[in-house]
Amino acid sequence: MLRSSGGYRDTCSFQTATLIYDATYWFCDKYLDARSRTVDQMVQAARSGRQNIAEGGYSEQLAAARLVERNRRKEKKNDPPVQSDRPDRTDPSDHIPNCPLCGKAMALRTAQKGKNAGQQFWGCTAYPECRGVVNV
């Protein structure tokens, strides 16, 4: 199982895919003409294998979050409305937004560095190709 923060970088499959990508890049750079379409195809194919592993970890989390959201909607639909004087403080994972840049679903993440370290935000699941962010 992967940690909620990712953890895929420590897996053997991701490290092997990274090695394959690096070796493919080196081979193409050393032995093939850089202007060749073959070079572009080989490097992109190696990169895709690496990215698929990275995105696979997030897609499991995303599928689980969507299932939870669907079940919560069904429960709310059957329950009578509750009146409360308190402000609504729902869990941010109740609603998974779509990326404002590319339209893909987003993943709930926690900033590791910088002035927002420790704070949660919604990041695009297509990262690093798309760097869409939505504040929680």
PyMOL CGO cylinders between C-alpha atoms (Angstrom):
from pymol import cmd
from pymol.cgo import CYLINDER

trace = [
    CYLINDER, 0.00, 0.00, 0.00, 1.13, 3.51, -0.72, 0.3, 1, 1, 1, 1, 1, 1,
    CYLINDER, 1.13, 3.51, -0.72, 1.09, 6.28, 1.82, 0.3, 1, 1, 1, 1, 1, 1,
    CYLINDER, 1.09, 6.28, 1.82, -1.47, 9.03, 1.33, 0.3, 1, 1, 1, 1, 1, 1,
    CYLINDER, -1.47, 9.03, 1.33, 1.41, 11.38, 0.47, 0.3, 1, 1, 1, 1, 1, 1,
    CYLINDER, 1.41, 11.38, 0.47, 2.49, 9.16, -2.43, 0.3, 1, 1, 1, 1, 1, 1,
    CYLINDER, 2.49, 9.16, -2.43, 5.36, 6.87, -1.46, 0.3, 1, 1, 1, 1, 1, 1,
    CYLINDER, 5.36, 6.87, -1.46, 5.64, 5.51, -4.98, 0.3, 1, 1, 1, 1, 1, 1,
    CYLINDER, 5.64, 5.51, -4.98, 9.18, 6.88, -5.37, 0.3, 1, 1, 1, 1, 1, 1,
    CYLINDER, 9.18, 6.88, -5.37, 10.45, 4.26, -2.92, 0.3, 1, 1, 1, 1, 1, 1,
    CYLINDER, 10.45, 4.26, -2.92, 8.96, 1.33, -4.83, 0.3, 1, 1, 1, 1, 1, 1,
    CYLINDER, 8.96, 1.33, -4.83, 11.21, -1.00, -6.79, 0.3, 1, 1, 1, 1, 1, 1,
    CYLINDER, 11.21, -1.00, -6.79, 9.09, -0.62, -9.94, 0.3, 1, 1, 1, 1, 1, 1,
    CYLINDER, 9.09, -0.62, -9.94, 9.38, 3.18, -9.93, 0.3, 1, 1, 1, 1, 1, 1,
    CYLINDER, 9.38, 3.18, -9.93, 13.14, 3.07, -9.35, 0.3, 1, 1, 1, 1, 1, 1,
    CYLINDER, 13.14, 3.07, -9.35, 13.55, 0.51, -12.15, 0.3, 1, 1, 1, 1, 1, 1,
    CYLINDER, 13.55, 0.51, -12.15, 11.43, 2.62, -14.50, 0.3, 1, 1, 1, 1, 1, 1,
    CYLINDER, 11.43, 2.62, -14.50, 13.61, 5.63, -13.63, 0.3, 1, 1, 1, 1, 1, 1,
    CYLINDER, 13.61, 5.63, -13.63, 16.73, 3.63, -14.46, 0.3, 1, 1, 1, 1, 1, 1,
    CYLINDER, 16.73, 3.63, -14.46, 15.20, 2.59, -17.80, 0.3, 1, 1, 1, 1, 1, 1,
    CYLINDER, 15.20, 2.59, -17.80, 14.31, 6.19, -18.58, 0.3, 1, 1, 1, 1, 1, 1,
    CYLINDER, 14.31, 6.19, -18.58, 17.83, 7.42, -17.72, 0.3, 1, 1, 1, 1, 1, 1,
    CYLINDER, 17.83, 7.42, -17.72, 19.47, 4.62, -19.75, 0.3, 1, 1, 1, 1, 1, 1,
    CYLINDER, 19.47, 4.62, -19.75, 17.20, 5.30, -22.74, 0.3, 1, 1, 1, 1, 1, 1,
    CYLINDER, 17.20, 5.30, -22.74, 17.97, 9.00, -22.61, 0.3, 1, 1, 1, 1, 1, 1,
    CYLINDER, 17.97, 9.00, -22.61, 21.72, 8.31, -22.39, 0.3, 1, 1, 1, 1, 1, 1,
    CYLINDER, 21.72, 8.31, -22.39, 21.61, 5.76, -25.24, 0.3, 1, 1, 1, 1, 1, 1,
    CYLINDER, 21.61, 5.76, -25.24, 19.69, 8.10, -27.54, 0.3, 1, 1, 1, 1, 1, 1,
    CYLINDER, 19.69, 8.10, -27.54, 21.98, 11.01, -26.72, 0.3, 1, 1, 1, 1, 1, 1,
    CYLINDER, 21.98, 11.01, -26.72, 25.12, 8.96, -27.40, 0.3, 1, 1, 1, 1, 1, 1,
    CYLINDER, 25.12, 8.96, -27.40, 24.16, 6.82, -30.40, 0.3, 1, 1, 1, 1, 1, 1,
    CYLINDER, 24.16, 6.82, -30.40, 21.26, 8.44, -32.27, 0.3, 1, 1, 1, 1, 1, 1,
    CYLINDER, 21.26, 8.44, -32.27, 20.78, 11.70, -34.13, 0.3, 1, 1, 1, 1, 1, 1,
    CYLINDER, 20.78, 11.70, -34.13, 19.08, 14.17, -31.78, 0.3, 1, 1, 1, 1, 1, 1,
    CYLINDER, 19.08, 14.17, -31.78, 16.86, 15.43, -34.63, 0.3, 1, 1, 1, 1, 1, 1,
    CYLINDER, 16.86, 15.43, -34.63, 15.46, 11.96, -35.27, 0.3, 1, 1, 1, 1, 1, 1,
    CYLINDER, 15.46, 11.96, -35.27, 11.81, 11.24, -34.51, 0.3, 1, 1, 1, 1, 1, 1,
    CYLINDER, 11.81, 11.24, -34.51, 12.94, 7.87, -33.15, 0.3, 1, 1, 1, 1, 1, 1,
    CYLINDER, 12.94, 7.87, -33.15, 14.81, 9.59, -30.31, 0.3, 1, 1, 1, 1, 1, 1,
    CYLINDER, 14.81, 9.59, -30.31, 11.71, 11.51, -29.29, 0.3, 1, 1, 1, 1, 1, 1,
    CYLINDER, 11.71, 11.51, -29.29, 9.55, 8.39, -29.39, 0.3, 1, 1, 1, 1, 1, 1,
    CYLINDER, 9.55, 8.39, -29.39, 12.01, 6.29, -27.36, 0.3, 1, 1, 1, 1, 1, 1,
    CYLINDER, 12.01, 6.29, -27.36, 12.50, 8.93, -24.67, 0.3, 1, 1, 1, 1, 1, 1,
    CYLINDER, 12.50, 8.93, -24.67, 8.77, 9.63, -24.41, 0.3, 1, 1, 1, 1, 1, 1,
    CYLINDER, 8.77, 9.63, -24.41, 7.95, 5.91, -24.16, 0.3, 1, 1, 1, 1, 1, 1,
    CYLINDER, 7.95, 5.91, -24.16, 10.46, 5.45, -21.33, 0.3, 1, 1, 1, 1, 1, 1,
    CYLINDER, 10.46, 5.45, -21.33, 9.13, 8.54, -19.58, 0.3, 1, 1, 1, 1, 1, 1,
    CYLINDER, 9.13, 8.54, -19.58, 5.53, 7.31, -19.94, 0.3, 1, 1, 1, 1, 1, 1,
    CYLINDER, 5.53, 7.31, -19.94, 6.36, 4.05, -18.18, 0.3, 1, 1, 1, 1, 1, 1,
    CYLINDER, 6.36, 4.05, -18.18, 7.78, 5.99, -15.25, 0.3, 1, 1, 1, 1, 1, 1,
    CYLINDER, 7.78, 5.99, -15.25, 4.82, 8.39, -15.11, 0.3, 1, 1, 1, 1, 1, 1,
    CYLINDER, 4.82, 8.39, -15.11, 2.26, 5.58, -15.26, 0.3, 1, 1, 1, 1, 1, 1,
    CYLINDER, 2.26, 5.58, -15.26, 3.67, 4.14, -12.04, 0.3, 1, 1, 1, 1, 1, 1,
    CYLINDER, 3.67, 4.14, -12.04, 3.53, 7.56, -10.37, 0.3, 1, 1, 1, 1, 1, 1,
    CYLINDER, 3.53, 7.56, -10.37, -0.04, 8.21, -11.48, 0.3, 1, 1, 1, 1, 1, 1,
    CYLINDER, -0.04, 8.21, -11.48, -1.15, 4.68, -10.60, 0.3, 1, 1, 1, 1, 1, 1,
    CYLINDER, -1.15, 4.68, -10.60, -0.58, 5.34, -6.91, 0.3, 1, 1, 1, 1, 1, 1,
    CYLINDER, -0.58, 5.34, -6.91, -2.74, 8.44, -7.06, 0.3, 1, 1, 1, 1, 1, 1,
    CYLINDER, -2.74, 8.44, -7.06, -5.46, 6.78, -9.13, 0.3, 1, 1, 1, 1, 1, 1,
    CYLINDER, -5.46, 6.78, -9.13, -6.02, 4.19, -6.37, 0.3, 1, 1, 1, 1, 1, 1,
    CYLINDER, -6.02, 4.19, -6.37, -6.42, 6.96, -3.83, 0.3, 1, 1, 1, 1, 1, 1,
    CYLINDER, -6.42, 6.96, -3.83, -8.66, 8.89, -6.21, 0.3, 1, 1, 1, 1, 1, 1,
    CYLINDER, -8.66, 8.89, -6.21, -10.91, 5.88, -6.84, 0.3, 1, 1, 1, 1, 1, 1,
    CYLINDER, -10.91, 5.88, -6.84, -11.27, 5.29, -3.10, 0.3, 1, 1, 1, 1, 1, 1,
    CYLINDER, -11.27, 5.29, -3.10, -12.06, 8.98, -2.49, 0.3, 1, 1, 1, 1, 1, 1,
    CYLINDER, -12.06, 8.98, -2.49, -14.69, 8.96, -5.24, 0.3, 1, 1, 1, 1, 1, 1,
    CYLINDER, -14.69, 8.96, -5.24, -16.32, 5.87, -3.74, 0.3, 1, 1, 1, 1, 1, 1,
    CYLINDER, -16.32, 5.87, -3.74, -16.47, 7.55, -0.33, 0.3, 1, 1, 1, 1, 1, 1,
    CYLINDER, -16.47, 7.55, -0.33, -17.93, 10.69, -1.92, 0.3, 1, 1, 1, 1, 1, 1,
    CYLINDER, -17.93, 10.69, -1.92, -20.60, 8.68, -3.78, 0.3, 1, 1, 1, 1, 1, 1,
    CYLINDER, -20.60, 8.68, -3.78, -21.60, 6.87, -0.56, 0.3, 1, 1, 1, 1, 1, 1,
    CYLINDER, -21.60, 6.87, -0.56, -21.81, 10.15, 1.36, 0.3, 1, 1, 1, 1, 1, 1,
    CYLINDER, -21.81, 10.15, 1.36, -24.05, 11.64, -1.32, 0.3, 1, 1, 1, 1, 1, 1,
    CYLINDER, -24.05, 11.64, -1.32, -26.41, 8.66, -1.07, 0.3, 1, 1, 1, 1, 1, 1,
    CYLINDER, -26.41, 8.66, -1.07, -26.54, 8.97, 2.72, 0.3, 1, 1, 1, 1, 1, 1,
    CYLINDER, -26.54, 8.97, 2.72, -27.19, 12.72, 2.56, 0.3, 1, 1, 1, 1, 1, 1,
    CYLINDER, -27.19, 12.72, 2.56, -29.93, 12.19, 0.00, 0.3, 1, 1, 1, 1, 1, 1,
    CYLINDER, -29.93, 12.19, 0.00, -31.83, 9.85, 2.35, 0.3, 1, 1, 1, 1, 1, 1,
    CYLINDER, -31.83, 9.85, 2.35, -31.32, 11.88, 5.53, 0.3, 1, 1, 1, 1, 1, 1,
    CYLINDER, -31.32, 11.88, 5.53, -33.64, 14.75, 6.42, 0.3, 1, 1, 1, 1, 1, 1,
    CYLINDER, -33.64, 14.75, 6.42, -31.96, 18.18, 6.45, 0.3, 1, 1, 1, 1, 1, 1,
    CYLINDER, -31.96, 18.18, 6.45, -30.51, 19.21, 9.81, 0.3, 1, 1, 1, 1, 1, 1,
    CYLINDER, -30.51, 19.21, 9.81, -30.71, 22.82, 10.95, 0.3, 1, 1, 1, 1, 1, 1,
    CYLINDER, -30.71, 22.82, 10.95, -27.69, 24.09, 12.83, 0.3, 1, 1, 1, 1, 1, 1,
    CYLINDER, -27.69, 24.09, 12.83, -26.44, 27.43, 14.14, 0.3, 1, 1, 1, 1, 1, 1,
    CYLINDER, -26.44, 27.43, 14.14, -22.83, 26.33, 13.64, 0.3, 1, 1, 1, 1, 1, 1,
    CYLINDER, -22.83, 26.33, 13.64, -21.01, 27.19, 10.39, 0.3, 1, 1, 1, 1, 1, 1,
    CYLINDER, -21.01, 27.19, 10.39, -20.51, 24.31, 7.96, 0.3, 1, 1, 1, 1, 1, 1,
    CYLINDER, -20.51, 24.31, 7.96, -17.08, 22.76, 8.56, 0.3, 1, 1, 1, 1, 1, 1,
    CYLINDER, -17.08, 22.76, 8.56, -17.13, 19.86, 6.15, 0.3, 1, 1, 1, 1, 1, 1,
    CYLINDER, -17.13, 19.86, 6.15, -14.15, 17.66, 5.50, 0.3, 1, 1, 1, 1, 1, 1,
    CYLINDER, -14.15, 17.66, 5.50, -12.23, 18.99, 2.43, 0.3, 1, 1, 1, 1, 1, 1,
    CYLINDER, -12.23, 18.99, 2.43, -12.19, 15.48, 0.96, 0.3, 1, 1, 1, 1, 1, 1,
    CYLINDER, -12.19, 15.48, 0.96, -16.03, 15.53, 0.72, 0.3, 1, 1, 1, 1, 1, 1,
    CYLINDER, -16.03, 15.53, 0.72, -15.79, 17.15, -2.71, 0.3, 1, 1, 1, 1, 1, 1,
    CYLINDER, -15.79, 17.15, -2.71, -13.00, 16.42, -5.19, 0.3, 1, 1, 1, 1, 1, 1,
    CYLINDER, -13.00, 16.42, -5.19, -12.62, 19.40, -7.53, 0.3, 1, 1, 1, 1, 1, 1,
    CYLINDER, -12.62, 19.40, -7.53, -11.50, 19.28, -11.14, 0.3, 1, 1, 1, 1, 1, 1,
    CYLINDER, -11.50, 19.28, -11.14, -8.31, 21.03, -12.20, 0.3, 1, 1, 1, 1, 1, 1,
    CYLINDER, -8.31, 21.03, -12.20, -8.95, 24.60, -13.39, 0.3, 1, 1, 1, 1, 1, 1,
    CYLINDER, -8.95, 24.60, -13.39, -6.21, 24.22, -16.03, 0.3, 1, 1, 1, 1, 1, 1,
    CYLINDER, -6.21, 24.22, -16.03, -6.76, 20.77, -17.61, 0.3, 1, 1, 1, 1, 1, 1,
    CYLINDER, -6.76, 20.77, -17.61, -10.06, 19.53, -16.14, 0.3, 1, 1, 1, 1, 1, 1,
    CYLINDER, -10.06, 19.53, -16.14, -8.69, 16.31, -14.58, 0.3, 1, 1, 1, 1, 1, 1,
    CYLINDER, -8.69, 16.31, -14.58, -9.57, 15.32, -11.02, 0.3, 1, 1, 1, 1, 1, 1,
    CYLINDER, -9.57, 15.32, -11.02, -7.39, 16.65, -8.25, 0.3, 1, 1, 1, 1, 1, 1,
    CYLINDER, -7.39, 16.65, -8.25, -5.70, 14.94, -5.28, 0.3, 1, 1, 1, 1, 1, 1,
    CYLINDER, -5.70, 14.94, -5.28, -5.63, 16.27, -1.71, 0.3, 1, 1, 1, 1, 1, 1,
    CYLINDER, -5.63, 16.27, -1.71, -1.98, 16.93, -0.86, 0.3, 1, 1, 1, 1, 1, 1,
    CYLINDER, -1.98, 16.93, -0.86, 0.05, 18.48, 1.93, 0.3, 1, 1, 1, 1, 1, 1,
    CYLINDER, 0.05, 18.48, 1.93, 2.75, 21.09, 1.25, 0.3, 1, 1, 1, 1, 1, 1,
    CYLINDER, 2.75, 21.09, 1.25, 6.16, 19.82, 2.32, 0.3, 1, 1, 1, 1, 1, 1,
    CYLINDER, 6.16, 19.82, 2.32, 8.22, 23.01, 1.95, 0.3, 1, 1, 1, 1, 1, 1,
    CYLINDER, 8.22, 23.01, 1.95, 7.90, 26.76, 1.81, 0.3, 1, 1, 1, 1, 1, 1,
    CYLINDER, 7.90, 26.76, 1.81, 5.65, 29.19, 3.64, 0.3, 1, 1, 1, 1, 1, 1,
    CYLINDER, 5.65, 29.19, 3.64, 2.65, 26.81, 3.36, 0.3, 1, 1, 1, 1, 1, 1,
    CYLINDER, 2.65, 26.81, 3.36, 4.45, 23.73, 4.73, 0.3, 1, 1, 1, 1, 1, 1,
    CYLINDER, 4.45, 23.73, 4.73, 2.02, 21.42, 6.51, 0.3, 1, 1, 1, 1, 1, 1,
    CYLINDER, 2.02, 21.42, 6.51, -1.08, 22.94, 4.90, 0.3, 1, 1, 1, 1, 1, 1,
    CYLINDER, -1.08, 22.94, 4.90, -3.35, 20.94, 2.61, 0.3, 1, 1, 1, 1, 1, 1,
    CYLINDER, -3.35, 20.94, 2.61, -4.19, 21.87, -0.97, 0.3, 1, 1, 1, 1, 1, 1,
    CYLINDER, -4.19, 21.87, -0.97, -5.71, 20.28, -4.06, 0.3, 1, 1, 1, 1, 1, 1,
    CYLINDER, -5.71, 20.28, -4.06, -3.07, 19.44, -6.69, 0.3, 1, 1, 1, 1, 1, 1,
    CYLINDER, -3.07, 19.44, -6.69, -3.71, 18.17, -10.21, 0.3, 1, 1, 1, 1, 1, 1,
    CYLINDER, -3.71, 18.17, -10.21, -3.26, 14.40, -10.70, 0.3, 1, 1, 1, 1, 1, 1,
    CYLINDER, -3.26, 14.40, -10.70, -1.51, 15.17, -14.01, 0.3, 1, 1, 1, 1, 1, 1,
    CYLINDER, -1.51, 15.17, -14.01, 1.43, 16.77, -12.16, 0.3, 1, 1, 1, 1, 1, 1,
    CYLINDER, 1.43, 16.77, -12.16, 4.17, 17.54, -13.33, 0.3, 1, 1, 1, 1, 1, 1,
    CYLINDER, 4.17, 17.54, -13.33, 2.65, 18.13, -16.80, 0.3, 1, 1, 1, 1, 1, 1,
    CYLINDER, 2.65, 18.13, -16.80, -0.10, 20.24, -15.26, 0.3, 1, 1, 1, 1, 1, 1,
    CYLINDER, -0.10, 20.24, -15.26, 0.58, 22.36, -12.19, 0.3, 1, 1, 1, 1, 1, 1,
    CYLINDER, 0.58, 22.36, -12.19, -3.00, 23.26, -11.38, 0.3, 1, 1, 1, 1, 1, 1,
    CYLINDER, -3.00, 23.26, -11.38, -3.65, 24.03, -7.69, 0.3, 1, 1, 1, 1, 1, 1,
    CYLINDER, -3.65, 24.03, -7.69, -6.79, 24.82, -5.72, 0.3, 1, 1, 1, 1, 1, 1,
    CYLINDER, -6.79, 24.82, -5.72, -6.66, 26.01, -2.10, 0.3, 1, 1, 1, 1, 1, 1,
    CYLINDER, -6.66, 26.01, -2.10, -8.60, 23.99, 0.47, 0.3, 1, 1, 1, 1, 1, 1,
]
cmd.load_cgo(trace, "trace")
